[in-house]
Amino acid sequence: MGLPTISSICCIGAGYVGGPTMAVIADRCPDVQVTVVDLSAERIAAWNSADLSRLPVYEPGLDGVVGRCRGRNLHFSTAVEEAIAIADLVFISVNTPTKTKGLGAGQASDLKWVEASARTVAKAARGHTIVVEKSTLPVRTAEVIQQILSASEGIGVSETQPAKSFSVLSNPEFLAEGTAIADLEKPDRVLIGGQNPEAIEALAAIYGHWVAPEKILRTNLWSSELSKLTANAFLAQRISSINSIAAFCEATGANVREVARAIGADSRIGQKFLQAGPGFGGSCFQKDILNLVYLCRHYGLEEVAAYWEQVVLLNTWQQHRIARLVVNKLFGTVTGKRIGVLGFAFKADTNDTRESPAIRICRELLEEGAVLQIVDPKVSESQMAKDLGQPAGAGEGDGDGSWQRVPEVLQAASGADALLLLTEWQQFAVIDWPAVAAVMRQPAWLFDARAKADGALARAAGLQVWTVGEG
């Protein structure tokens, strides 16, 4: 399939979405030059590292895709304006965090990076440019981008250079971290929203290199933007729902995995996102639901806002519940007690810690005076320090909590009163429990918030075991 209109793509933002997405596009469209730009020289240097194990984003299979394409038609650069100037199509894939102050603080999305990107595109673009929203954005953000770009339309940089013009599309990502490459290579659907049919078809032609035509959906801009928020809200709702039932199971003697298997066999419900755990994390679920709550209140839909807000409140409650349970089981105090924490990323097969349940649970245990020994195969000590708000080994005085990162489960268990499993890394399913029990202080506990460990073997080794959702 030819690409008569798109030979060069620029992506603004080299993060968890931009990097993997552009790598797969470059891999599947070898005739298209793809440049990923970012203001962070450190991040770009990591993407360009000769050691593919040092990429700033960890995703299974990503290193192979980058290795095939980098230097051929995949490039990483800090030269933002230069890349925009030669691009036929520009993706905006920057961070849209929840605002921390001002109007809508705590719920509305902060769009400063989106606005800054749009202004940079308006300044640097040449001729006609298709601008694609890839970040998760509030409904009608495309209108803001279009207004910024329109101010530069009709301007030419020289007599021989055609005047600037723009088409704005929405193309939200539906990636699950840990399976992002598989999700990109075999997507359930690709959603393109826009008002310009030619621009829509130009982007559809890019995806058409490897995605079946029936899986490329076309909508208006506003439906596309809202579809992303709604998809994340529905998925998060299922997690909060099953976690609420997990607490009920613990109180009544039921087993949440048996309940989930039974209801998941109903074709109207299905089995996905029915795994009880410490709650959802990641960059999107909480942020997108809070944004949906804010927008619903903006339009006077208070009951709808309250409904979705409860999904987030229950998620936070689940994390508080687990931290309280650990304290209560350890005789009402964890001051000075060692607790091994297994996993810090928000899910397995990623190094992303954004909104990770481990952060809130660990912070609460630190406030109670615990000494945490944390093991995670992909999360760095510097990232843990940033998330926990204190450096490793630091405590303000006697009885204050402290933490350290350790390389192995055995070190996490050394001298510990309990192990707390918070991320479902596969290595935590095959722990040598007799060896672990031998280095722990007795009586010792395993708190398995992911139902990942072999509880029977842990009990046989002498540990007391709590597994989420088991009465």
Number of C-alpha atoms within 10 A of each C-alpha: 8 10 14 8 16 19 18 19 24 28 28 28 26 28 20 22 20 23 25 24 24 23 28 19 24 26 22 18 20 14 15 19 19 29 28 28 27 20 14 12 13 12 21 22 16 17 25 19 13 11 11 16 12 14 20 21 23 22 21 15 14 22 19 11 18 23 16 14 20 18 11 15 19 25 22 23 21 20 14 21 16 14 25 27 19 18 27 19 26 28 25 24 27 25 21 21 20 19 18 13 11 8 9 17 13 17 23 25 23 21 18 14 16 22 16 14 20 23 16 17 26 25 17 19 28 22 19 18 25 24 26 26 26 23 22 27 24 22 19 14 18 21 13 13 22 17 11 18 23 15 13 19 15 14 16 16 14 8 7 7 11 14 17 21 20 23 20 24 26 30 25 23 22 19 17 15 23 18 16 25 21 16 17 24 16 14 18 12 17 22 21 25 24 22 14 14 11 13 23 22 14 17 19 19 20 20 20 18 15 15 19 13 14 8 15 17 13 19 16 14 22 17 17 23 28 17 15 22 23 15 15 17 22 15 16 24 22 18 22 27 17 22 26 18 18 27 20 17 19 17 12 12 11 17 19 26 19 12 16 20 14 12 15 16 11 10 8 8 11 14 15 11 17 22 21 26 28 30 26 26 22 18 20 21 22 23 26 27 27 25 27 25 23 23 19 17 15 12 9 11 13 14 12 13 21 13 11 19 19 15 22 21 12 18 25 18 17 22 23 16 14 20 21 17 14 23 17 12 15 15 8 11 16 24 18 17 20 25 29 30 27 27 23 30 29 26 23 21 20 22 23 25 20 14 20 22 26 29 22 17 22 26 20 20 23 22 14 20 22 24 25 30 26 26 25 23 18 16 18 14 17 13 15 23 17 10 20 19 11 16 17 17 13 13 16 9 9 9 17 16 26 25 25 18 22 19 12 14 22 20 18 27 30 20 21 25 22 31 28 27 26 31 27 23 21 12 12 17 13 11 16 15 20 15 12 21 27 15 16 24 16 15 13 19 25 23 25 25 22 20 22 19 23 16 20 11 15 20 16 12 16 16 25 17 18 20 22 24 30 19 16
